[in-house]
């Protein structure tokens, strides 16, 4: 019974629902790692990454590790990492036996792979200890016998399964036996492999498809993957999930190679959902005095996150003064720095160039993959592409808020719906993302009788159309200096 005035505190079995994510600065990134789960994992630091996916391994996870290191040091704050493996990966495991040698429980690593460090895959050990008071305990050790985790006292097998849900290292499933496991010394997990030698295009597509629409908008890339197929997969994913794709082009100074790659990336009908960048960037090496070369998508993803967080305007070009590097120290190809004619040729082929100029490394292009001479030319501005992504994400939240709302004959609900969308668009207008001398000149939310007709209403539908002018950016700045005679008037 509740008494008023007073308070009530309750325990719920399910968390309170949260609104859909709308942070346009999030980076969705796919690549090879040494260990870890195959589902997208939120990562907010390099320490998070190594805890979940293992350490930096040359020729395997180094590209992804270095890319995330660049992203976080350049101002990125949230990445969803999705691992790619071959077609037949195997999770390392070990059977925990009962007193009669039956399989009581099966301990498995959190994801497939052998694991080359001491805390993942085949390197993990699992022991069964006697309970401190009663029952049994599960202990997880590294390959050097360092204790990583120890459960509390467990009574029945299901207790161990439930405990493993919160383990950082293993999952536990029930075995064939109905008996609890017997005390046993630490034994290694075995059999883990990621089948990386057989990774193909389809493997990357599976990983991209694991990144659901429900995780919200943001940038998506596969650092270092420069193939035409890889680019097409990324832009198709971006179109289907309201994201934008950041494409890495080959690390070359050959203009013809870059322009061919940029033009090819336009294929598939999704050119307004991606942008391509060159050259690769350089960051401090693992060993002092050395450098690492990193795919440019990591740098660009960080610029998006940094700028969106500072001014809440995804329409802003993350280039020029908004594209200055904080952690990147150089670029792999400098041939385009002092060659404006070639940079224009690249730009017309949807290739954005990162430059090393006075003041440091800067991103110096913000065009989408759209052909400037084609039918989608109004989407050449990549900022407009990102703005559309943001508007769609925000509008989706408002739409969800109005599902099951009562559509009254007096138009109160339709007016409320219009007010929500108008307030959302005003936020964009106030930061300059929409072009107009007044809000009415910049956008119009139409929920009139022409949109919400008797037919649509009787079909239990609520409709709105948002007409919008998106602000352009200055890609070329010209200043004329006129010398006036001293006897003239300025």
For each residue, the residues with C-beta under 8 A, 3 or more apart:
1:
2: 6 8
3: 6
4:
5:
6: 2 3
7:
8: 2
9:
10:
11:
12: 15 16
13:
14:
15: 12 18
16: 12
17:
18: 15
19: 22 397
20: 214 216 393 396 397 400
21: 26 215 216 217 393
22: 19 216 217 390 393 394 397
23: 26 78 216 217 218 308
24: 217 218 304 308 314 386 389 390 393
25: 76 77 78 218 304 305 306 307 308 309
26: 21 23 78 79 80 215 216 217 218 219 305
27: 71 76 78 79 80 218 219 220 221 301 302 304 305
28: 40 79 80 82 211 215 218 219 220 221 243
29: 64 67 68 71 79 80 81 82 220 221 222 223 298 301
30: 81 82 83 84 204 207 208 211 220 221 222
31: 61 63 64 67 81 83 84 222 223 224
32: 60 61 63 64 83 84 85 194 196 199
33: 36 53 54 60 61 64 81 83 113
34: 53 54 55 57 60 61 113 115 116 117 120 121
35: 53 54 109 110 111 113 115 117 120 121
36: 33 41 52 53 54 81 83 110 111 113 120
37: 41 52 83 110 111
38: 82 83 85 89 111 112 207 210
39: 82 210
40: 28 80 81 82 210 211 212 215
41: 36 37 52 53 80 81 82
42: 48 78 79 80
43: 48 49 52 68 78 79 80 81
44: 48 77 78 79
45: 48 49 72
46: 49 50 65 68 69 72
47: 50 51
48: 42 43 44 45 51 52
49: 43 45 46 52 53 65 68 81
50: 46 47 53 54 55 56 65
51: 47 48 168
52: 36 37 41 43 48 49 81 110 168
53: 33 34 35 36 41 49 50 61 64 81 83
54: 33 34 35 36 50 57 61 113 115 116 117 119 120 121
55: 34 50 61 65 116 117
56: 50 61 62 65 66 286
57: 34 54 60 61 62 116
58: 62
59: 62
60: 32 33 34 57 116 196
61: 31 32 33 34 53 54 55 56 57 64 65
62: 56 57 58 59 65 66
63: 31 32 66 67 223 224 294 295
64: 29 31 32 33 53 61 67 68 81 223
65: 46 49 50 55 56 61 62 68 69
66: 56 62 63 69 70 283 292 294 298
67: 29 31 63 64 70 71 223 224 294 295 297 298
68: 29 43 46 49 64 65 71 72 79 81 298
69: 46 65 66 72 73 283
70: 66 67 73 74 281 283 294 298 299 302 327 328
71: 27 29 67 68 74 76 79 298 299 301 302 305
72: 45 46 68 69 75 76 77 302
73: 69 70 283 302 326 327
74: 70 71 298 299 302 303 306 325 326 327 328
75: 72 302 303 305 306 309 326
76: 25 27 71 72 79 301 302 305 306
77: 25 44 72 305 309
78: 23 25 26 27 42 43 44 305
79: 26 27 28 29 42 43 44 68 71 76 301
80: 26 27 28 29 40 41 42 43 211 215
81: 29 30 31 33 36 40 41 43 49 52 53 64 68
82: 28 29 30 38 39 40 41 207 208 210 211
83: 30 31 32 33 36 37 38 53 111 207
84: 30 31 32 199 203 204 206 207 222
85: 32 38 89 112 113 194 195 196 199 203
86: 89 194 195 196 197 198 199 203
87: 195 198 200 202 203
88: 195 198
89: 38 85 86 112 113 193 194 195
90: 112 191 192 193 195
91: 108 109 111 112 191 192
92: 108 109 112 113 114 115 121 122 124 189 190 191 192
93: 106 107 108 109 189 190 191 192
94: 106 107 126 187 188 189 190
95: 103 105 106 107 175
96: 103 104 105 106 107 126 128 138 175 181 184
97: 101 102 103 104 177 181 182 184
98: 101 102 103 104 177 179 180 181 182
99: 179 182
100: 177 179
101: 97 98
102: 97 98 175 176 177 179
103: 95 96 97 98 106 175 176 177
104: 96 97 98 157 175 177 179 180 181 182
105: 95 96 157 160 161 172 173 174 175 181
106: 93 94 95 96 103 172 173 174 175
107: 93 94 95 96 126 138 164 170 171 172 189
108: 91 92 93 170 171 172 173 189
109: 35 91 92 93 112 113 115 120 121 124 169 170 171 189 192
110: 35 36 37 52 120 167 168 169 170 171
111: 35 36 37 38 83 91
112: 38 85 89 90 91 92 109 121 192 193 194 195
113: 33 34 35 36 54 85 89 92 109 120 121 192 193 194
114: 92 121 122 192 193 194
115: 34 35 54 92 109 119 120 121 122 123 124 192
116: 34 54 55 57 60 120 121 123
117: 34 35 54 55 120 123
118: 123 142 143 144 146
119: 54 115 123 124 142 143 148 169
120: 34 35 36 54 109 110 113 115 116 117 123 124 169
121: 34 35 54 92 109 112 113 114 115 116 124 189 192
122: 92 114 115 188 189 190 191 192
123: 115 116 117 118 119 120 142 143 188 189
124: 92 109 115 119 120 121 140 141 142 143 148 169 170 188 189
125: 140 141 142 143 145 186 187 188 189
126: 94 96 107 138 139 140 141 170 186 187 189
127: 138 139 141 184 185 186 187
128: 96 136 137 138 139 181 182 183 184
129: 136 137 138 139 150 183
130: 136 137 183
131: 134 135 136 137 153 154
132: 137 153
133: 153
134: 131 153 155
135: 131 153 154 155 159 180
136: 128 129 130 131 153 154 160 180 181 183
137: 128 129 130 131 132 150 151 152 153 154
138: 96 107 126 127 128 129 149 150 151 154 160 163 164 172
139: 126 127 128 129 147 149 150 151 186
140: 124 125 126 147 148 149 150 167 169 170
141: 124 125 126 127 145 146 147 148 186
142: 118 119 123 124 125 145 146 148
143: 118 119 123 124 125 188
144: 118
145: 125 141 142 186
146: 118 141 142
147: 139 140 141 150
148: 119 124 140 141 142 168 169
149: 138 139 140 167 168 169
150: 129 137 138 139 140 147
151: 137 138 139 154 160 163
152: 137 163
153: 131 132 133 134 135 136 137
154: 131 135 136 137 138 151 159 160 163 180
155: 134 135 159 180
156: 159 180
157: 104 105 160 161 174 175 178 180 181
158: 161 162 174
159: 135 154 155 156 162 163
160: 105 136 138 151 154 157 163 164 172 181
161: 105 157 158 164 165 172 173 174
162: 158 159 165
163: 138 151 152 154 159 160 166 167 172
164: 107 138 160 161 167 170 171 172
165: 161 162 171
166: 163
167: 110 140 149 163 164 170 171 172
168: 51 52 110 148 149
169: 109 110 119 120 124 140 148 149
170: 107 108 109 110 124 126 140 164 167 189
171: 107 108 109 110 164 165 167
172: 105 106 107 108 138 160 161 163 164 167
173: 105 106 108 161
174: 105 106 157 158 161
175: 95 96 102 103 104 105 106 157
176: 102 103
177: 97 98 100 102 103 104
178: 157
179: 98 99 100 102 104
180: 98 104 135 136 154 155 156 157
181: 96 97 98 104 105 128 136 157 160 184
182: 97 98 99 104 128
183: 128 129 130 136
184: 96 97 127 128 181 187
185: 127
186: 125 126 127 139 141 145
187: 94 125 126 127 184
188: 94 122 123 124 125 143
189: 92 93 94 107 108 109 121 122 123 124 125 126 170 192
190: 92 93 94 122
191: 90 91 92 93 122
192: 90 91 92 93 109 112 113 114 115 121 122 189
193: 89 90 112 113 114
194: 32 85 86 89 112 113 114
195: 85 86 87 88 89 90 112 198 199
196: 32 60 85 86 199
197: 86
198: 86 87 88 195 203
199: 32 84 85 86 195 196 203 204
200: 87 203
201: 204 205 227 229 230 233
202: 87 205 206
203: 84 85 86 87 198 199 200 206 207
204: 30 84 199 201 207 208 222 225 230 233
205: 201 202 208 209 233
206: 84 202 203 209 210
207: 30 38 82 83 84 203 204 210 211
208: 30 82 204 205 211 220 222 233 234 237
209: 205 206 237
210: 38 39 40 82 206 207
211: 28 30 40 80 82 207 208 215 220 237 241
212: 40 215 241
213: 240 241 242
214: 20
215: 21 26 28 40 80 211 212 218
216: 20 21 22 23 26 393
217: 21 22 23 24 26 242 243 389 390 392 393
218: 23 24 25 26 27 28 215 243 244 304
219: 26 27 28 243 244 245 246 297 300 301 304
220: 27 28 29 30 208 211 234 237 238 241 243 244 245 246
221: 27 28 29 30 234 245 246 247 248 295 297 298 301
222: 29 30 31 84 204 208 225 230 234 248
223: 29 31 63 64 67 248 294 295 297 298
224: 31 63 67 248 295
225: 204 222 230 248
226: 230 231 247 248 249 250 251 261
227: 201 230 231
228: 231 232 261 264 265 267
229: 201 232 233
230: 201 204 222 225 226 227 233 234
231: 226 227 228 234 235 245 247 261 264 265 274 276
232: 228 229 235 236 265 267 268 270
233: 201 204 205 208 229 230 236 237
234: 208 220 221 222 230 231 237 238 245 246 247 274
235: 231 232 238 239 245 247 265 268 270 271 273 274 369
236: 232 233 239 240 268 270
237: 208 209 211 220 233 234 240 241 243 245
238: 220 234 235 241 242 243 244 245 270 273 274
239: 235 236 270 273
240: 213 236 237
241: 211 212 213 220 237 238
242: 213 217 238 389 392 393 396
243: 28 217 218 219 220 237 238 273 389
244: 218 219 220 238 273 274 275 382 385 386 389
245: 219 220 221 231 234 235 237 238 273 274 275
246: 219 220 221 234 274 275 277 296 297 300 301
247: 221 226 231 234 235 265 274 275 276 277 297 369
248: 221 222 223 224 225 226 276 277 280 295 296 297
249: 226 258 261 262 276 277 278 296 351
250: 226 257 258 261 278
251: 226 278 279 280 293 332 333
252: 257 258 333
253: 279 333 335 336
254: 257 258
255: 258 259 342 345 346
256: 259 260
257: 250 252 254 260 261
258: 249 250 252 254 255 261 262 278 346 349 351
259: 255 256 262 263 345 346 349 351
260: 256 257 263 264
261: 226 228 231 249 250 257 258 264 265 276 351
262: 249 258 259 265 266 276 346 349 350 351 369
263: 259 260 266 349 350
264: 228 231 260 261 267
265: 228 231 232 235 247 261 262 271 274 276 350 369
266: 262 263 271 350 369 370 371
267: 228 232 264
268: 232 235 236 271
269:
270: 232 235 236 238 239 273 274
271: 235 265 266 268 274 350 368 369 370 371 376 379
272: 368 369 370 376 379 385
273: 235 238 239 243 244 245 270 368 369 385
274: 231 234 235 238 244 245 246 247 265 270 271 368 369
275: 244 245 246 247 300 350 352 366 367 368 369 382 385
276: 231 247 248 249 261 262 265 350 351 352 369
277: 246 247 248 249 296 297 299 300 351 352 353 354 363 365
278: 249 250 251 258 296 333 346 351 352 353 354
279: 251 253 296 331 332 333 336 353 354
280: 248 251 293 294 295 296 331 332 333
281: 70 293 294 295 296 298 299 325 328 330 331 332 354 361
282: 291 292 293 294 328 329 330 331 332
283: 66 69 70 73 291 292 294 327 328 329
284: 290 291 292 327 329
285: 288 289 290 291 292
286: 56 290 292
287: 290
288: 285
289: 285
290: 284 285 286 287
291: 282 283 284 285 329 330
292: 66 282 283 284 285 286
293: 251 280 281 282 332
294: 63 66 67 70 223 280 281 282 283 298 299 328
295: 63 67 221 223 224 248 280 281 298
296: 246 248 249 277 278 279 280 281 299 300 354
297: 67 219 221 223 246 247 248 277 300 301
298: 29 66 67 68 70 71 74 221 223 281 294 295 301 302
299: 70 71 74 277 281 294 296 302 303 325 328 354 363
300: 219 246 275 277 296 297 303 304 318 363
301: 27 29 71 76 79 219 221 246 297 298 304 305
302: 27 70 71 72 73 74 75 76 298 299 305 306
303: 74 75 299 300 306 307 318 319 322 323 363
304: 24 25 27 218 219 300 301 307 308 314 318 386
305: 25 26 27 71 75 76 77 78 301 302 308 309
306: 25 74 75 76 302 303 309 310 318
307: 25 303 304 310 311 313 316 318 322
308: 23 24 25 304 305 311 312 313 314
309: 25 75 77 305 306 312
310: 306 307
311: 307 308 316 431
312: 308 309 427 431
313: 307 308 316 428 431 432 433
314: 24 304 308 383 386 387 389 390 433
315: 383 384 386 387 428 432 433 470 471
316: 307 311 313 322 383 433 473
317: 320 322 323 366 382 383 473
318: 300 303 304 306 307 322 323 363 366
319: 303 322 323 352 362 363 364 365 366
320: 317 323 362 363 364
321: 324 362
322: 303 307 316 317 318 319
323: 303 317 318 319 320 362 363 364
324: 321 359 360 361 362
325: 74 281 299 328 329 360 361 362
326: 73 74 75
327: 70 73 74 283 284
328: 70 74 281 282 283 294 299 325 331 361
329: 282 283 284 291 325 361
330: 281 282 291 356 361
331: 279 280 281 282 328 334 354 355 356 361
332: 251 279 280 281 282 293
333: 251 252 253 278 279 280 336
334: 331 337 356
335: 253 339 342
336: 253 279 333 339 342 343 346 353 355
337: 334 355 356 357
338:
339: 335 336 342 343
340: 343 344
341: 344 345
342: 255 335 336 339 345 346
343: 336 339 340 346 347 353 364 365
344: 340 341 347 348
345: 255 259 341 342 348 349
346: 255 258 259 262 278 336 342 343 349 351 352 353 365
347: 343 344 350 351 352 353 365 367
348: 344 345 372
349: 258 259 262 263 345 346
350: 262 263 265 266 271 275 276 347 367 368 369 370 371
351: 249 258 259 261 262 276 277 278 346 347 365
352: 275 276 277 278 319 346 347 363 364 365 366 367 382
353: 277 278 279 336 343 346 347 364 365
354: 277 278 279 281 296 299 331 361 362 363 364 365
355: 331 336 337 361 362 363 364
356: 330 331 334 337 360 361
357: 337 360 361 362 364
358:
359: 324 362
360: 324 325 356 357
361: 281 324 325 328 329 330 331 354 355 356 357
362: 319 320 321 323 324 325 354 355 357 359
363: 277 299 300 303 318 319 320 323 352 354 355 366
364: 319 320 323 343 352 353 354 355 357
365: 277 319 343 346 347 351 352 353 354
366: 275 317 318 319 352 363 381 382 383 473 475
367: 275 347 350 352 370 372 380 381 382
368: 271 272 273 274 275 350 379 380 381 382 385
369: 235 247 262 265 266 271 272 273 274 275 276 350
370: 266 271 272 350 367 374 376 377 379 380
371: 266 271 350 374 376 377
372: 348 367 377 380
373: 377
374: 370 371 377
375:
376: 271 272 370 371 379
377: 370 371 372 373 374 380
378: 384
379: 271 272 368 370 376 384 385
380: 367 368 370 372 377
381: 366 367 368 384 385 470 472 473
382: 244 275 317 352 366 367 368 385 386
383: 314 315 316 317 366 386 387 470 473
384: 315 378 379 381 387 388 470 472
385: 244 272 273 275 368 379 381 382 388 389
386: 24 244 304 314 315 382 383 389 390
387: 314 315 383 384 390 391 428 433 470
388: 384 385 391 392 470
389: 24 217 242 243 244 314 385 386 392 393
390: 22 24 217 314 386 387 393 394 428
391: 387 388 394 395 424 425 428 466 468
392: 217 242 388 389 395 396
393: 20 21 22 24 216 217 242 389 390 396 397
394: 22 390 391 397 398 424
395: 391 392 398 399 421 424 466
396: 20 242 392 393 399 400
397: 19 20 22 393 394 400 401
398: 394 395 401 402 417 420 421 424
399: 395 396 402 403
400: 20 396 397 403
401: 397 398 405 420
402: 398 399 405 413 416 417 420 462
403: 399 400
404:
405: 401 402 413 416 417 462
406: 413
407: 413 414 452 457 460 462
408: 411 412 413
409:
410:
411: 408 414 415
412: 408 415 416
413: 402 405 406 407 408 416 417 462
414: 407 411 417 418 447 452 462
415: 411 412 418 419 447
416: 402 405 412 413 419 420
417: 398 402 405 413 414 420 421 447 462 464
418: 414 415 421 422 445 447 464
419: 415 416 422 423
420: 398 401 402 416 417 423 424
421: 395 398 417 418 424 425 445 447 464 466
422: 418 419 425 426 445
423: 419 420 426 427
424: 391 394 395 398 420 421 427 428
425: 391 421 422 428 429 434 439 442 443 445 466 468
426: 422 423 429 430 439
427: 312 423 424 430 431
428: 313 315 387 390 391 424 425 431 433 434 443
429: 425 426 432 433 434 436 439 442 443
430: 426 427
431: 311 312 313 427 428
432: 313 315 429 471
433: 313 314 315 316 387 428 429 470 471
434: 425 428 429 439 442 443 468 469 470 471
435: 442 469 470 471 472
436: 429 439 440 441 442 443 469
437: 441
438: 441 442
439: 425 426 429 434 436 442 443
440: 436 444
441: 436 437 438 469
442: 425 429 434 435 436 438 439 468 469
443: 425 428 429 434 436 439 466 467 468 469
444: 440 466 467
445: 418 421 422 425 464 465 466 467
446: 450 451 464 465 466 467
447: 414 415 417 418 421 451 452 463 464 465
448: 451 452
449: 452 453
450: 446 453
451: 446 447 448 456 463 464 465
452: 407 414 447 448 449 456 457 461 462 463
453: 449 450 456 457
454: 457 458
455: 458 459
456: 451 452 453 459 461 462 463
457: 407 452 453 454 460 461
458: 454 455
459: 455 456
460: 407 457
461: 452 456 457
462: 402 405 407 413 414 417 452 456
463: 447 451 452 456
464: 417 418 421 445 446 447 451
465: 445 446 447 451
466: 391 395 421 425 443 444 445 446
467: 443 444 445 446
468: 391 425 434 442 443
469: 434 435 436 441 442 443
470: 315 381 383 384 387 388 433 434 435
471: 315 432 433 434 435
472: 381 384 435
473: 316 317 366 381 383
474: 477
475: 366
476:
477: 474
478:
479:
480:
481:
482:
483:
484: 488 489 490
485: 488
486:
487:
488: 484 485
489: 484
490: 484
